[in-house]
Amino acid sequence: MSTEAETRGPLPKPGPPPYTDCWSEEKLLTPTVVATPRGIAFRDEVPHDRDGWGVLWARRALRRGQGRALYGTVHTQRQRAVMRRLTCHVCNGPADRDSAGVLWVIEDRRGAWADWPEGVPTTHPPLCTPCGARAARECHYLARTLWVPLRVRRPQVIGVHGTPYRLDEDSGLLRPGGDDFVRYDQEPEIRWVLARQAAVALFDCTLLDPGVLLTT
């Protein structure tokens, strides 16, 4: 069973913004991207601009709580951090975990392939149960989306979601494409993407009834 919240009438008033959401004072700080023989780079690049796989990441100021909340706009560094630690992306506390695995809520795409959701890629970090229940009540994205909760025993970081670039051989200019998933084993594409969110694949999954969140 999946669920889609009733969207007629006013949407619920959101509470405090999730930990991974941006605030208006957290400006983009990404410099101009340039082409090199090994892929894209920043002219003033420093070691923490790249992850352990050598992928270049967008920069954004760290000023959480300053200005106004930008609901639904993901902060690159915080999203990446909670994915790495598997903490709740709403409160940044421990994600809920039991013998069936870590709690996730994702878009319901059953039928996309035979054993869905095995191996499904997502940029949504996990949740604790109280924040999952709050998201089910308040999140405007979930209010318009078919979604399903699940437990995941083996989440694996597989790549990034970001902006792929292509070097135009005629003009010598870099051309950005539309944001997309790029796996770490995709060569040479992974060297030409500016990452904005970490992506994991979910394995050993158990689908749950949405009621576990709606009645919490």
N, C-alpha and C positions, 0 to 999 in steps of 0.2 A: 504494500500500500504506500502511495505517496500522497502528498497533500499540496494544495495551492490555496492560499488564504483568499478569502472574499475581498475583492478589490472595489466593489461598489461602495460609494460613500467615502468619507475621509479616511485616509491611511492613519495608522496609529502614530501618536506623537512619540518620537524616539527619545530614549533616555540618554545617559552619558555616552559619548562616542566610544566605539571599540578602541582598544589600545593601538591597533594597527592603522587606524584612520589618521589622516593628516589634519593639521590645523593651519589656519590661513597665514600664520607667520613662518611656517615651514616651507620656505621658497625652494624652488628647484635651483640647484647650484651646478648643474651639469655643464661643463665647458664644451666648446666645439669639438666634435668628433672628427678625427683625421684618419686617413688610410695609411697603413704601413704594410710591408711585405708579409707580416704574420696576421693581419686583420686590422680591426679598428683600435684606436688608442686616444688618449688625451695628451695634449702637448705637455701639460704640467702634471702628468700622472704620478701618483704615489702608490706604494704597495697595497694599501687597503682598498684601492679602487678595483682590485681584482679578487676573485674568490680562489679557492684552492684548486679549481680546474683552469684557472687563468682567464676566466670570463670577465669582461669589463662591466661594471655596474654604474647606474645613474647615481648622481649625488643629490641629496636634499638636506636642508637645514634640520637640525634636531632642536625643536622648540615646542615640544608637546605641551598643550594647555595654554598656549599663547595665541591670542586672536580668537577666531571662531572655528568651530569644528566643521570640517569638510567631510560630511558623512559619505561613505562610499569611495572616497579617494584614498587609495592605499599608500601608506608611507613605506618606501622601498626598504630602508634599513630595518624598521621594526618588523615588517612582514618576514623578511629574511631571517631575522633573529628568532622569531617564534616558531618558524618552520624547523630551524636547526635544533631548537630545544624541545619541540613538541609541547609548547605551552599554549594555553587558551588565548586566542587572538582578541578576545573581548576584554578580559581582565588581566591577562599576562600571568595568571596563576597556573598551577598544574592542570593540564588537560585531564578529563575524566578517563580512567583506565580500569578495566576489569579483565577477567580471564579471556574474554572475547576480543580484547584490544582497546584501542584509543577511540574516543567518540569523535565522529566527523558529521557534518551536514553538507551534502552536495546536491547539485541539480540532478533530478531523476531522469535518466536517459535509458531506462530499461528498454531493451530491444535493439540498442545500438550494436551489440554483438552478443553471441550466445551466452557467455558467462559474465556479462556485465554485472557488477562493476569491477571485476578483477582487472587490475592494471590500469584503471582509469586515471588519467592525469588531472591534477587540480592545483590551483594556487590558493585554495581556501585552507587556512590552517585549522587545527583541531579546536575543540571547545571543552569546557567543563559543563556539567549538567545544568547548573543554574543559569549560566550564560547562554547555553543552547536553548533553554526554555524562554529566556528573555528575547533571544533572536527570533524565535518562532512567533512571539507576540508583536515585536516592534520593528523588525527589519523590513524596510520597504522593498528591498530586492527579493527577499523570500516571499513577500506578500504577492508578488507578481510572477513567481516562478514555481514550477513543480519541483519539490525537494523531498529528500528522504534522509533520515539519520542512519548511520551505520557504525559498526565497530570494525576497526582495522588492526590486525596483528602485525602486519609488515609494511609500514609506509617507507618508501625509498625515494630519496632525492634523485631525480633523473635529469634535471635540466632547469631551464629558466623560461619565463615569459617576458618578452621585451620587444624591442624594435630591431628588426634585421636591416642591415645596410648592404647595398650593392654598389660596387665601383663601376661607374660608367666609363667604359674604355675610350669612347670618343671624346668626351669632355674632361675626363679625369676627375669628375665630381662624385661624391658619395650621395647615393639616393636612398632615403629611408623607405622602408616598406611598412605595411600594416603590422601592428603588434601580433605576435604569434608565439606558440610554444616552440622551443628549440631544445633538443636533447643534448646532453654533454657528449654523446657519441656521434653526433651529426657533424661530420667534417666535409667541407670547411665552414659550414654555416655558423657553427658555434663561435668561431673566431670573429664573426662579423655581426654579432648581435649585441646591442646595449641592453643589459638585463635590468628589469624593473621589479620582478617578483620571482621568488623561488618556486619551483614546481616539483611536486612529489607524485609518485604513482602509488596507488593503494592496492595492496595484495592481502589475501587471506581475510576477506571481508564478510561480515554478517549484517544483512539488512535488518533494520528495526522498524517497528510500527511508529509512525509519527506521534502517536499518543503518549509515548514515553517522555516527549518534550511538551506537548500541548497540555498535559494534565499535571505537569510539575509545578 
